[in-house]
Amino acid sequence: MEFKFENLIIWQKATDLGEEINTIAYSFPQTELYNLSSQIRRAADSIALNISEGSIEQSSQEFKRFMNYAIRTLAEVVTCIHKAKRRKYITEELFINHYEFAFNLMNMMITFKNKIK
């Protein structure tokens, strides 16, 4: 038995991103515990949460609205990884890996949203 959102590749990738971000956020300095670390973890988790919540809506307009939330939240995560790189909490290589993953996921999410009827 499965929920239909579990079959969505964008939900699977968003869930993976949330786990990756959670792991790296714990390496941030303790001074960031209630700031950038908390913000990036909540935002990264929120992407998959919005996709799943929107998928159970009866109306395609509602699903599109939740997809817009997920897309905007992914942009928030990208901003957070920029900040983490600038503050030297993550390496350039880790930044590039997560940035490219986010870029590809963003394109997939936008394409998916545009195909919702």
Backbone torsions as a table, in degrees:
resi	resn	phi	psi	omega
1	MET	NA	132.6	-178.7
2	GLU	-138.8	153.7	167.2
3	PHE	-83.4	148.7	-174.9
4	LYS	-64.5	-29.0	-179.6
5	PHE	-67.2	-23.2	-179.4
6	GLU	-65.6	-20.8	178.3
7	ASN	-87.3	-9.1	-179.2
8	LEU	-76.8	124.0	179.9
9	ILE	-61.8	-35.8	179.3
10	ILE	-64.6	-35.7	177.4
11	TRP	-68.8	-42.6	179.5
12	GLN	-61.3	-45.4	-179.8
13	LYS	-68.8	-37.9	177.6
14	ALA	-64.6	-37.8	177.0
15	THR	-65.2	-43.7	176.8
16	ASP	-60.0	-44.5	179.5
17	LEU	-60.7	-43.0	178.6
18	GLY	-57.3	-41.9	179.3
19	GLU	-68.2	-41.2	178.2
20	GLU	-62.5	-47.1	-179.4
21	ILE	-63.7	-40.7	178.5
22	ASN	-57.5	-43.7	-179.8
23	THR	-63.3	-47.6	-177.2
24	ILE	-72.0	-29.3	-178.7
25	ALA	-64.5	-28.7	178.6
26	TYR	-71.6	-13.2	176.9
27	SER	-89.3	-6.6	178.2
28	PHE	-67.2	156.6	178.9
29	PRO	-59.9	152.8	179.9
30	GLN	-56.8	-29.4	179.9
31	THR	-65.3	-17.7	179.8
32	GLU	-95.5	2.5	-175.0
33	LEU	-51.9	-44.6	-178.1
34	TYR	-101.7	9.8	179.2
35	ASN	-118.0	-108.9	-173.6
36	LEU	-60.7	-41.0	-179.3
37	SER	-60.7	-47.3	178.6
38	SER	-65.3	-44.0	-177.1
39	GLN	-62.5	-46.4	-176.8
40	ILE	-69.7	-36.4	178.1
41	ARG	-66.0	-45.5	180.0
42	ARG	-64.7	-42.6	-179.6
43	ALA	-65.0	-44.7	-178.5
44	ALA	-62.8	-39.6	177.4
45	ASP	-69.1	-32.9	-176.0
46	SER	-65.8	-25.9	-179.2
47	ILE	-60.5	-56.8	-180.0
48	ALA	-64.8	-35.7	179.4
49	LEU	-61.7	-42.4	179.4
50	ASN	-68.7	-37.7	177.7
51	ILE	-62.3	-47.0	-178.6
52	SER	-66.9	-42.1	-179.9
53	GLU	-63.2	-43.3	179.9
54	GLY	-66.4	-30.9	-176.3
55	SER	-67.5	-19.9	-179.1
56	ILE	-93.1	-3.0	178.6
57	GLU	-69.7	146.3	179.8
58	GLN	-75.9	-29.0	-174.8
59	SER	-99.3	138.5	177.2
60	SER	-66.8	-30.6	177.5
61	GLN	-63.4	-39.4	178.3
62	GLU	-66.3	-42.3	178.7
63	PHE	-61.4	-43.4	178.0
64	LYS	-61.0	-37.9	179.5
65	ARG	-62.9	-44.4	178.7
66	PHE	-68.1	-33.9	175.5
67	MET	-64.7	-38.3	175.6
68	ASN	-61.4	-40.4	176.4
69	TYR	-60.4	-44.9	-178.8
70	ALA	-63.2	-42.0	179.7
71	ILE	-64.0	-45.3	179.0
72	ARG	-64.8	-36.0	179.4
73	THR	-69.3	-35.2	175.1
74	LEU	-62.7	-39.2	176.1
75	ALA	-61.7	-36.1	176.6
76	GLU	-63.0	-42.6	178.3
77	VAL	-61.8	-41.6	179.0
78	VAL	-61.0	-42.4	177.5
79	THR	-62.5	-41.0	179.0
80	CYS	-63.6	-39.1	179.2
81	ILE	-71.5	-29.4	172.0
82	HIS	-61.6	-46.6	179.8
83	LYS	-62.1	-42.3	179.5
84	ALA	-62.0	-39.6	178.3
85	LYS	-66.8	-46.2	-179.2
86	ARG	-62.1	-33.3	179.6
87	ARG	-86.8	2.6	177.5
88	LYS	64.0	34.5	174.9
89	TYR	-87.2	-22.4	176.8
90	ILE	-131.5	156.7	179.2
91	THR	-78.3	164.4	175.3
92	GLU	-59.9	-41.2	-179.5
93	GLU	-63.1	-44.6	178.3
94	LEU	-64.8	-39.7	176.8
95	PHE	-59.6	-50.3	-177.9
96	ILE	-60.0	-44.6	179.8
97	ASN	-58.8	-47.5	-178.5
98	HIS	-73.2	-34.9	178.3
99	TYR	-63.8	-46.5	179.7
100	GLU	-64.5	-41.1	177.5
101	PHE	-60.6	-46.0	-179.9
102	ALA	-64.5	-40.7	179.4
103	PHE	-60.4	-47.2	179.7
104	ASN	-66.0	-41.3	178.1
105	LEU	-64.0	-40.7	178.8
106	MET	-59.2	-46.3	179.3
107	ASN	-62.1	-40.8	178.5
108	MET	-64.3	-41.7	-178.1
109	MET	-67.1	-41.1	178.7
110	ILE	-65.3	-44.1	178.1
111	THR	-61.2	-45.0	178.8
112	PHE	-60.1	-48.2	-179.2
113	LYS	-58.8	-41.4	-178.7
114	ASN	-69.0	-18.3	179.0
115	LYS	-93.2	-6.7	177.7
116	ILE	-68.9	128.9	-177.8
117	LYS	-104.5	NA	NA
